[in-house]
Each structure stands twice: as structure tokens, then as C-alpha cells.
Amino acid sequence: AVIKNSVGSKLFRNFYAKVNGKKTDIMRNGKLSCAFYVSSVLVLFKFIKKVHGTVDFTVKDLKESGWRKINKPKIGSILVWGKIDFGDNDIHKHIGFFVGSNKAISNSYKLGYPIEHSWNFDAKRKVDMIMWNPKILSEN
């Protein structure tokens, strides 16, 4: 499922900060919005404390908020994929939600907004960590 031409495709794309005195979109129009998306949703449901712009800070908050590593994904678990190099030593991890039926939802760096996809990206990108919070009621 891809969100097209809607308000949903505009959410989580941009976050501006001053970098070297210049207003900069640190999410790069959605290219780097995975942690921003996941942490924003988790904050809305009070599963973590703050919204984050990086996977590492999101994972740190997850751990501090009672999330624990598990071996197999459950509906509602958080998936953390390994690093990928976007070129010029621009290396980033990735984070998203497991939604069941071997599917995940995460922000697409190509499209700039969240999409549903295979949870293992068809074996192209390895899941390094699966996080679960026992406060999530659904264990389907």
C-alpha cells in the first residue's frame, strides 16, 4: 500500500533546524524520515518519551521505555535494519513497524513517505534488531 497524492504523503517529510547558521531540512524531504516517523507514532501512543531524528536515539528511548529485544517479530514490534550507504559515506540504519503477514511499514527513502513492504526487503537488507513492549496488547 502506497499513500499517493494525499496529506499522509506530506507527513514526516520535513524537519528544519539551523545547521551552521542556515535553515536546513534535516529529513531531506523524507529521505531520512524513518526515525522521525516511527518515534512520532510511538510518542502519540505514549510508548516512548520523545520524537527523534535518528535510529540510534529512537532505539535508546525504546530501551529506556521498557522495550526489549525479541527473536521473532510480533504484530506491533519495531524492526531495526542494518546500515546502508547512500554514497559519499552517507550511511544510515532504518526503522519501522512489523504489521504481520511478513509485512512492515516504514518510511521509503525513495518516495519520502511511509509504505508497506516485505519486512526483510526481500532479503536485501538485514533486520539487526526486533523490539517488543509487553504493554502492546496484540500478540497475533
C-alpha positions as CSV (number, residue, x, y, z in Angstrom):
1,A,0.0,0.0,0.0
2,V,1.4,3.3,-1.0
3,I,0.0,6.7,0.1
4,K,-0.3,8.9,-3.0
5,N,-1.4,12.5,-3.5
6,S,-2.7,12.9,0.0
7,V,-2.0,14.7,3.2
8,G,-0.5,11.5,4.5
9,S,2.3,11.6,1.9
10,K,3.4,15.0,3.3
11,L,3.6,14.0,6.9
12,F,7.1,13.4,8.4
13,R,8.9,14.6,5.3
14,N,10.5,17.7,6.7
15,F,12.0,18.9,9.9
16,Y,14.0,22.1,9.9
17,A,17.0,23.0,12.1
18,K,19.8,25.5,11.9
19,V,22.9,23.9,10.7
20,N,25.9,26.1,10.6
21,G,23.6,29.1,10.9
22,K,21.5,28.0,7.9
23,K,17.9,26.7,7.9
24,T,18.2,23.1,6.7
25,D,15.7,20.3,6.2
26,I,17.5,17.6,8.1
27,M,15.0,15.0,6.9
28,R,15.9,15.7,3.3
29,N,12.3,15.8,2.1
30,G,11.6,12.4,3.5
31,K,14.8,10.6,2.6
32,L,15.9,10.3,6.2
33,S,12.5,10.4,8.0
34,C,12.2,6.8,9.2
35,A,13.1,7.5,12.8
36,F,11.1,10.7,12.8
37,Y,8.0,8.8,11.6
38,V,8.4,5.8,14.0
39,S,9.2,7.9,17.0
40,S,6.3,10.3,16.3
41,V,3.8,7.5,16.2
42,L,5.2,5.9,19.3
43,V,5.1,9.2,21.2
44,L,1.4,9.7,20.2
45,F,0.6,6.4,21.9
46,K,2.9,7.1,24.8
47,F,5.2,4.2,24.1
48,I,8.4,6.4,24.2
49,K,9.3,9.8,25.6
50,K,10.4,11.9,22.7
51,V,10.3,12.3,18.9
52,H,13.8,11.6,17.4
53,G,15.5,12.2,14.1
54,T,17.9,9.2,14.3
55,V,17.5,5.5,14.6
56,D,20.1,5.3,17.4
57,F,18.3,7.8,19.6
58,T,15.0,6.2,18.9
59,V,16.4,2.8,20.0
60,K,17.9,4.3,23.1
61,D,14.4,5.8,24.0
62,L,12.8,2.4,23.2
63,K,15.1,0.6,25.7
64,E,14.6,3.3,28.3
65,S,10.8,3.0,27.9
66,G,10.6,-0.8,28.5
67,W,11.1,-2.2,25.0
68,R,13.1,-5.4,24.8
69,K,14.8,-7.4,22.1
70,I,13.0,-10.4,20.8
71,N,13.9,-13.1,18.3
72,K,10.8,-13.2,16.1
73,P,8.6,-10.3,15.1
74,K,5.1,-9.9,16.5
75,I,2.5,-7.5,15.2
76,G,3.4,-4.1,16.6
77,S,7.1,-4.8,17.1
78,I,9.7,-2.4,16.0
79,L,12.2,-3.6,13.3
80,V,15.7,-2.0,13.0
81,W,17.5,-2.8,9.8
82,G,21.3,-2.6,9.3
83,K,23.2,0.3,7.8
84,I,23.1,1.2,4.1
85,D,25.4,3.5,2.3
86,F,23.7,6.2,0.2
87,G,27.0,7.2,-1.3
88,D,29.6,9.7,-0.1
89,N,29.9,7.9,3.2
90,D,26.2,8.9,4.0
91,I,25.5,5.7,6.0
92,H,22.2,5.2,7.9
93,K,20.2,2.5,9.7
94,H,16.5,2.1,9.2
95,I,13.5,1.6,11.5
96,G,9.8,0.6,11.0
97,F,6.8,-1.4,12.3
98,F,6.1,-5.0,11.8
99,V,2.4,-5.4,10.8
100,G,2.1,-9.2,10.3
101,S,1.9,-11.4,7.2
102,N,5.7,-10.8,6.6
103,K,5.0,-7.1,6.1
104,A,6.4,-3.9,7.6
105,I,5.6,-0.2,7.4
106,S,8.5,2.2,7.2
107,N,9.4,5.4,5.5
108,S,10.6,4.9,2.0
109,Y,13.8,6.9,1.3
110,K,13.0,6.8,-2.4
111,L,9.4,8.1,-2.1
112,G,9.8,10.2,1.1
113,Y,6.8,8.8,3.0
114,P,5.7,5.6,4.8
115,I,4.8,2.5,2.7
116,E,4.1,-1.2,3.3
117,H,6.7,-3.6,2.2
118,S,8.3,-7.0,2.9
119,W,9.7,-7.0,6.4
120,N,13.0,-8.3,5.1
121,F,13.1,-6.1,2.0
122,D,13.2,-9.4,0.0
123,A,16.5,-10.2,1.8
124,K,18.2,-7.1,0.5
125,R,18.6,-5.5,4.0
126,K,19.1,-7.5,7.2
127,V,17.0,-6.9,10.3
128,D,19.5,-6.3,13.1
129,M,17.1,-5.9,15.9
130,I,13.4,-6.6,16.8
131,M,12.0,-4.7,19.7
132,W,8.8,-5.5,21.7
133,N,7.0,-3.8,24.5
134,P,4.8,-6.0,26.7
135,K,2.3,-3.1,27.0
136,I,1.2,-3.8,23.4
137,L,-1.9,-6.0,23.8
138,S,-2.0,-7.6,20.4
139,E,0.3,-10.6,20.2
140,N,-1.2,-12.1,17.0
